[in-house]
Amino acid sequence: MSTERKKLGAHVLAMVLAGACASIVILWTTPHGPGVSPDSTVYIETANSLVSKNGFFAYGEPLTHFPPTYPLLLAVTRIFQQGDTLQASRWLGALFFGANIVLLGIAVQACTERSLLATGTAMLLFLSHPQLIRIHSMAWSEPPFIMFTLAGLFLLAQHLVWPRTYLLLGSSFFIGLALTTRYAGIALLPPMIFALFFFGSRPMMHKIKDAVVATGIASLPLACWLVRNLVTAQSATDRTFAIHPFGFAHAFELINTIHNFVLPIDISGVAMALHVALAAALFVIAISLLRKKSYITCNENSVRIVLPALCLAFTFAYIAVLMISVSFFDAIIPFDYRVLSPVFLTLTVATISLAWSLSQALDRRFIWYAFVFFASVSITINSVHAISVTVDIHNNGRGYNSRPWQNSEVISYLSEIRDGRKVYSDEAEAVRFLAEKEAVSLPEKTFKFTRSLNNGYKEQLNRIFGECAAGKVLVVYFNPRYLRDGKPGPTDREVIDANLPVLARFKDGIVYGRIPVG
């Protein structure tokens, strides 16, 4: 075996060991189980429905708002966890945390001629980030989406440089999984098609064939899922077209999230915007210098150019998809760490590759070392926060698996009620998940997905309050001061005016209703 192959094998082994250690970190972080949010309850309930052979259903309704891959993974993994879906989610989170850090390392290594310093820097940026730890400690679909995205882009870059059918099929397979894990994965298709046409020196007919095959394989699973949704629920994604344009608040949140991913320090919004603008300007200048030095032209058929280009294309396409979605289909999409986590990793690959390539093209090593120094500052700042976050989750859990929710007096009280009455609540998901009761969300003054007014709000609320006063249903109003994830229900004034009978009062909420007669 050659020295070069031994060196590569040692690097891969080191990355795999780092991935295993990262998985152990998540397992240590989640002794209470994974964090559970309202989205998580739908994933978990769907997985339970699949295990029960009832299909993709959640709480009696067909699953359409979310794609199917993550609930399916939960259902399969549950087989190895003695039927415990929560533990299945915990192990999946740990597995994907390890796999994602390894894939990030492999991607950066391929772009930097196997630079150990570049690979280590990328992996430390990932491992030290508190938000990535939070995301992988939750029962969410982002961890598998990140893995499928990185794997798909990496294999596609390999195919563009060394055309092989199995690489194209592998890339299409992973991109197809990404599309059926999160609908925003549709952002992977434009970069894939563009790259297949414009990278590589193969004849145009071969490029057309590759594009058709890859698009077909990647799109078919999602297309089948959308058709199934239309047939079973008369809605492709449970979203309604409405105009609510991307605005200044969204732009500020986007800038704030991207900035704090890299440098989580408390500064003014103007300073933050200037930092992001400066970084973007340096990025453009670096690319211009690489073009001027003919570095891009000389390496256009190299992974060190193709993979960063794919990552950048996906970054812009993904943000564009989010902007379109929030403007026309889903007004409540936040530009937060969870939603933008895939962008952080693709930008990490592109940025590290760019800094390394620029230092090589200009023969100025200080550029690379200056970048590594800046990355080290980011790693140091994030590490302090990451340790605090990890210990807090280990001690207190997250979401509906956190201590406040697990010790909720309201939930405990509801669990003991056996009369089968429906519960209306500002935290219906928590009641369904923790108390295992049929629960419905209280009406909202505006529909959250479209921001349009709910003209029937008063009528709906009065009907519920009337049924509550008659002892037919229960109304549960949680106190968000005690439960961090609590959402505001009806205002205190509305509840007071309704003069509802109080069945039980606790520090974390109130149960309104009457003791049923007989």
C-alpha positions in Angstrom: 0.0 0.0 0.0 1.4 3.4 -1.0 2.2 6.1 1.6 -0.5 8.4 0.1 -3.2 5.7 0.5 -2.0 5.0 4.1 -2.3 8.8 4.8 -5.8 8.9 3.3 -6.8 5.9 5.3 -5.5 7.4 8.5 -7.4 10.7 7.8 -10.7 8.8 7.1 -10.2 6.7 10.3 -9.6 9.9 12.3 -12.8 11.4 10.9 -14.8 8.3 11.6 -13.5 8.3 15.2 -14.4 12.0 15.5 -17.9 11.2 14.2 -18.3 8.4 16.8 -17.3 10.8 19.6 -19.8 13.4 18.3 -22.5 10.8 18.4 -21.6 10.0 22.0 -21.9 13.7 22.8 -25.5 13.7 21.6 -26.3 10.6 23.5 -24.9 12.1 26.7 -26.8 15.3 26.0 -30.2 13.6 25.8 -30.6 11.2 28.7 -34.2 12.4 29.0 -34.8 11.6 25.4 -34.8 14.0 22.4 -36.4 17.4 22.6 -40.0 17.4 21.4 -41.7 20.3 19.8 -45.2 20.5 18.1 -43.6 19.4 14.8 -41.9 16.5 16.6 -45.3 15.2 17.9 -46.5 14.9 14.3 -43.4 13.0 13.3 -43.7 10.7 16.3 -47.4 10.1 15.9 -46.9 9.3 12.2 -44.1 6.8 13.0 -46.4 5.1 15.5 -49.2 5.0 12.9 -46.7 3.3 10.4 -45.7 0.7 13.0 -49.4 0.0 13.6 -49.8 -0.5 9.8 -52.2 2.5 9.5 -50.1 4.4 7.0 -48.9 8.0 7.0 -51.5 9.4 9.4 -51.1 11.7 12.5 -54.0 12.1 14.9 -56.5 10.6 12.4 -55.5 13.0 9.6 -53.3 12.1 6.6 -49.8 13.5 6.8 -49.4 16.2 4.2 -47.8 19.2 5.9 -44.5 17.3 6.3 -42.8 14.9 3.8 -42.6 11.2 4.8 -38.9 10.2 5.1 -38.2 11.3 8.7 -41.3 9.6 10.2 -40.4 6.5 8.1 -36.9 6.5 9.5 -38.3 6.8 13.0 -40.6 3.8 12.4 -37.8 1.6 11.1 -35.4 2.6 13.9 -38.1 2.0 16.5 -37.8 -1.7 15.6 -34.3 -1.7 17.2 -35.4 0.3 20.2 -38.0 -2.1 21.7 -40.9 -0.1 20.1 -39.8 3.2 21.8 -40.2 5.9 19.1 -38.6 8.6 21.3 -35.5 6.5 21.8 -35.4 5.8 18.1 -35.4 9.6 17.5 -32.6 10.0 20.1 -30.4 7.5 18.4 -31.1 8.9 15.0 -30.1 12.3 16.2 -26.8 10.9 17.5 -26.2 9.0 14.3 -26.8 11.9 12.1 -24.7 14.3 14.2 -21.7 11.9 13.8 -22.5 11.3 10.1 -22.8 15.0 9.3 -19.5 15.9 11.0 -17.8 13.2 9.0 -19.4 14.2 5.7 -18.4 17.8 6.3 -14.8 16.7 7.0 -14.7 14.6 3.8 -16.2 17.5 1.7 -13.6 20.0 3.0 -10.8 17.5 2.6 -11.7 16.9 -1.0 -11.6 20.7 -1.6 -8.3 21.3 0.0 -6.0 18.5 -1.2 -6.6 16.6 2.0 -5.4 19.5 4.3 -5.6 18.2 7.8 -5.8 21.8 9.2 -8.7 22.6 6.9 -10.5 19.4 7.7 -10.0 19.8 11.5 -11.1 23.4 11.4 -14.4 22.5 9.6 -15.1 19.7 12.0 -14.4 21.8 15.0 -16.7 24.6 13.7 -19.5 22.0 13.5 -18.8 20.3 16.8 -18.5 23.5 18.8 -21.7 25.1 17.5 -24.4 25.2 20.2 -27.2 25.5 17.7 -26.2 22.4 15.8 -26.1 20.5 19.1 -29.6 21.8 19.8 -30.9 20.8 16.4 -29.5 17.3 16.6 -30.9 16.8 20.1 -34.5 17.4 18.9 -36.8 15.1 17.2 -36.6 17.1 14.0 -36.1 16.4 10.3 -33.1 18.8 9.8 -30.3 16.3 10.8 -31.2 13.7 8.1 -31.9 16.5 5.6 -28.4 17.9 6.2 -26.9 14.4 5.7 -28.7 13.7 2.5 -27.9 17.2 1.2 -24.1 16.9 1.9 -24.0 13.3 0.5 -25.9 14.3 -2.6 -23.8 17.3 -3.4 -20.5 15.5 -2.7 -21.4 12.5 -4.9 -22.6 14.9 -7.7 -19.3 16.7 -7.6 -17.4 13.4 -7.8 -19.5 12.4 -10.8 -18.9 15.7 -12.6 -15.1 15.3 -12.2 -14.9 11.5 -12.7 -18.1 10.5 -14.5 -19.4 7.2 -13.2 -23.0 6.0 -13.4 -23.0 4.8 -9.8 -21.9 8.2 -8.6 -24.8 9.9 -10.5 -27.3 7.3 -9.2 -26.0 7.7 -5.6 -26.2 11.5 -5.8 -29.8 11.4 -7.3 -30.8 8.9 -4.6 -29.6 11.1 -1.7 -31.1 14.3 -3.3 -34.4 12.4 -3.7 -34.3 11.5 0.0 -33.6 15.2 0.9 -36.7 16.3 -1.2 -38.8 13.8 0.8 -37.4 14.9 4.1 -38.1 18.6 3.8 -40.0 20.3 1.0 -37.4 23.1 0.9 -35.1 20.4 -0.5 -36.5 21.4 -3.9 -33.7 23.9 -3.8 -31.3 21.1 -4.7 -32.7 20.5 -8.1 -31.7 23.8 -9.9 -28.0 23.5 -8.8 -27.9 19.8 -9.8 -29.4 20.4 -13.3 -27.2 23.5 -13.8 -24.0 21.7 -12.8 -24.8 18.6 -15.0 -25.0 20.9 -18.0 -22.2 23.3 -17.4 -19.5 21.3 -15.6 -17.3 18.7 -17.1 -16.2 18.1 -20.7 -18.6 15.3 -21.7 -20.5 15.5 -25.0 -23.8 17.5 -24.7 -25.9 14.4 -25.3 -24.3 12.7 -22.3 -25.0 15.7 -20.2 -28.7 15.8 -21.3 -29.0 12.1 -20.5 -27.4 12.6 -17.1 -29.7 15.5 -16.3 -32.8 13.6 -17.3 -31.9 10.5 -15.3 -30.8 12.5 -12.2 -33.9 14.7 -12.2 -36.2 11.8 -12.7 -34.7 9.7 -9.9 -34.5 12.7 -7.5 -38.0 14.0 -8.2 -40.0 10.8 -8.5 -40.4 10.0 -4.8 -41.6 13.6 -4.0 -43.9 13.5 -7.0 -45.5 10.3 -5.8 -45.9 11.7 -2.4 -47.6 14.9 -3.7 -50.0 12.8 -5.8 -50.8 10.7 -2.8 -51.5 13.9 -0.8 -53.8 15.2 -3.4 -55.7 11.9 -3.6 -56.1 11.4 0.2 -56.3 15.0 1.4 -57.0 17.2 -1.7 -53.9 19.2 -0.8 -50.3 18.7 -1.9 -48.6 20.2 1.1 -51.4 21.5 3.4 -50.5 25.1 2.4 -52.7 27.8 0.8 -51.5 30.4 -1.7 -51.6 33.9 -0.2 -49.5 37.0 -0.6 -47.5 38.0 2.5 -44.2 39.4 1.0 -40.7 38.8 2.3 -40.0 42.0 4.3 -37.4 43.9 6.3 -38.1 41.8 9.4 -37.3 38.6 7.5 -34.2 40.2 6.0 -33.0 41.3 9.4 -33.6 37.8 10.9 -31.7 36.2 8.0 -28.7 38.5 8.4 -28.8 38.1 12.2 -28.9 34.3 12.0 -26.1 34.0 9.4 -23.9 36.4 11.4 -24.5 34.7 14.7 -23.8 31.3 13.2 -20.2 32.5 12.7 -19.8 35.2 15.4 -22.4 35.0 18.2 -21.6 38.4 19.8 -24.0 41.0 21.0 -23.8 44.0 18.6 -26.2 46.4 17.0 -28.2 45.5 13.9 -26.3 48.0 11.8 -22.9 46.6 12.9 -24.1 43.1 12.2 -25.3 44.1 8.7 -21.9 45.7 8.0 -20.1 42.5 9.1 -22.2 40.4 6.8 -21.7 42.9 3.9 -18.0 43.0 4.5 -17.8 39.2 4.5 -19.8 39.1 1.3 -17.5 41.7 -0.3 -14.4 39.7 0.7 -16.1 36.6 -0.7 -16.6 38.3 -4.1 -13.1 39.8 -4.1 -11.6 36.4 -3.4 -13.5 34.8 -6.3 -12.5 37.7 -8.6 -8.8 37.2 -7.7 -9.1 33.4 -8.3 -10.5 34.2 -11.8 -7.9 36.8 -12.5 -5.2 34.2 -11.6 -6.9 31.7 -13.9 -7.2 29.4 -10.9 -10.8 28.6 -11.5 -10.2 28.0 -15.2 -7.3 25.7 -14.6 -9.2 23.7 -12.0 -12.8 23.9 -13.4 -12.9 20.1 -13.6 -11.5 19.6 -10.1 -13.5 18.8 -7.0 -11.9 21.8 -5.3 -13.9 24.1 -7.7 -17.0 22.0 -8.5 -18.0 21.1 -4.9 -17.7 24.7 -3.5 -19.6 26.0 -6.5 -22.4 23.4 -5.9 -22.5 24.4 -2.2 -22.8 28.1 -3.1 -25.5 27.4 -5.7 -27.5 25.4 -3.2 -27.1 28.2 -0.6 -28.6 30.8 -2.9 -31.3 28.5 -4.2 -32.3 27.4 -0.7 -32.6 31.0 0.6 -34.6 31.9 -2.6 -37.0 28.9 -1.9 -37.5 30.1 1.7 -38.2 33.7 0.5 -40.7 32.4 -2.1 -42.4 30.2 0.5 -42.7 32.8 3.2 -44.0 35.3 0.6 -46.7 33.1 -0.9 -47.3 29.8 1.0 -46.1 29.8 4.6 -46.0 33.1 6.4 -44.6 31.6 9.6 -41.4 30.2 8.3 -38.7 31.6 10.5 -35.2 32.4 9.2 -33.7 30.9 12.4 -30.9 28.5 13.2 -33.0 25.4 12.6 -34.2 26.4 9.1 -30.9 27.8 8.0 -28.7 25.1 9.4 -28.1 23.4 6.0 -26.8 26.8 4.7 -24.3 27.1 7.5 -22.7 23.8 6.5 -22.6 24.4 2.7 -21.2 27.9 3.4 -18.6 26.3 5.6 -17.4 24.1 2.8 -17.4 26.9 0.3 -15.7 29.4 2.6 -12.9 27.1 3.8 -12.3 26.0 0.2 -12.2 29.6 -1.0 -9.7 30.7 1.7 -7.4 27.7 1.1 -7.6 28.1 -2.7 -6.9 31.8 -2.6 -3.8 31.3 -0.5 -2.6 28.7 -3.0 -3.3 30.8 -6.1 -1.6 33.9 -4.7 1.1 31.9 -2.9 0.3 33.9 0.2 0.0 31.4 3.1 -0.8 34.3 5.5 -4.3 34.5 4.0 -5.0 30.9 5.0 -3.5 31.3 8.5 -5.5 34.5 9.0 -8.6 32.6 8.1 -7.8 29.8 10.4 -7.2 32.3 13.2 -10.6 33.9 12.6 -12.2 30.5 12.6 -10.5 29.6 15.8 -12.0 32.7 17.4 -15.4 31.6 16.3 -14.8 28.1 17.6 -13.7 29.4 21.0 -16.7 31.7 21.4 -19.1 29.0 20.3 -17.5 26.3 22.4 -18.2 28.2 25.7 -21.9 28.5 24.8 -22.0 24.9 23.4 -20.7 23.5 26.7 -23.4 25.4 28.6 -26.1 24.3 26.2 -25.1 20.7 26.3 -25.0 20.6 30.1 -28.4 22.4 30.3 -30.1 19.9 27.9 -28.4 17.0 29.8 -29.8 18.2 33.1 -33.2 19.6 32.0 -34.2 18.2 28.7 -35.8 20.2 25.9 -39.3 21.0 24.7 -42.1 18.7 25.9 -39.3 16.4 27.3 -38.0 19.2 29.5 -38.4 19.2 33.3 -41.0 22.0 33.4 -43.3 20.1 31.0 -42.6 16.7 32.5 -43.4 18.1 36.0 -46.4 20.1 34.8 -49.2 19.9 37.3 -51.8 20.7 34.6 -50.6 17.7 32.5 -50.6 15.5 35.5 -54.2 16.5 36.4 -55.4 16.0 32.8 -53.8 12.5 32.7 -56.0 11.4 35.6 -59.3 12.6 34.0 -60.9 9.6 32.3 -64.3 11.0 31.1 -63.2 11.3 27.5 -64.0 15.0 27.1 -62.3 16.9 24.4 -59.7 19.4 25.5 -59.2 22.9 23.9 -55.8 24.4 24.7 -53.2 26.9 23.7 -50.8 23.9 23.8 -52.9 21.2 22.2 -49.8 19.4 21.0 -48.5 19.1 24.5 -51.8 17.8 25.8 -52.0 15.2 23.1 -48.3 14.1 23.5 -48.0 14.2 27.3 -51.5 13.6 28.6 -52.6 11.4 25.7 -55.9 13.3 25.4 -57.8 14.3 22.4 -56.9 18.0 22.2 -57.7 20.8 19.7 -55.9 24.2 19.5 -57.9 27.2 20.5 -58.9 29.4 17.6 -56.6 32.2 16.5 -57.5 35.8 15.5 -55.3 35.4 12.4 -54.5 32.3 10.5 -50.8 31.7 11.0 -49.9 30.4 7.6 -51.7 33.1 5.6 -51.8 36.0 8.1 -55.4 36.6 7.1 -58.0 37.5 9.7 -60.2 34.7 11.2 -63.6 36.3 10.8 -65.2 33.5 12.7 -62.9 33.9 15.7 -65.4 35.3 18.2 -68.1 32.8 17.2 -65.7 29.9 17.5 -64.4 31.1 20.9 -67.9 31.7 22.2 -69.0 28.2 21.1 -66.1 26.6 22.9 -66.7 28.7 26.0 -70.4 27.7 25.9 -69.6 24.0 25.7 -67.1 24.4 28.5 -69.6 26.2 30.8 -72.0 23.3 30.1 -69.4 20.8 31.1 -69.1 19.2 27.7 -65.4 20.1 27.0 -62.4 21.4 29.0 -60.5 24.5 28.2 -56.8 24.5 29.3 -54.8 27.7 29.4 -51.1 27.3 30.1 -49.0 29.9 31.8 -46.0 30.7 29.6 -44.1 32.1 32.5 -43.6 28.6 33.8 -43.4 26.8 30.5 -40.9 28.5 28.2 -42.5 27.1 25.0 -46.0 28.2 26.0 -48.0 30.2 23.4 -50.6 32.8 24.2 -54.2 31.6 24.1 -57.2 33.8 24.6 -56.4 37.1 26.4 -57.1 37.3 30.1 -59.9 39.7 29.4 -61.7 37.3 27.1 -61.4 34.5 29.7 -62.6 36.8 32.5 -65.5 38.1 30.5 -66.6 34.5 29.7 -66.8 33.8 33.4 -65.8 30.2 32.8 -66.0 27.8 35.8 -62.5 26.9 37.1 -62.1 23.2 37.5 -58.5 23.4 38.7 -55.9 26.1 39.1 -52.1 25.4 39.1 -49.0 27.5 38.9 -48.4 26.5 35.3 -52.0 26.9 34.1 -55.7 26.7 34.6 -58.2 24.0 33.7 -61.7 25.4 33.0 -64.8 23.2 33.0 -67.3 21.4 35.3 -67.3 18.1 37.0 -69.6 16.0 34.8 -72.9 15.0 36.5 -73.3 11.2 36.9 
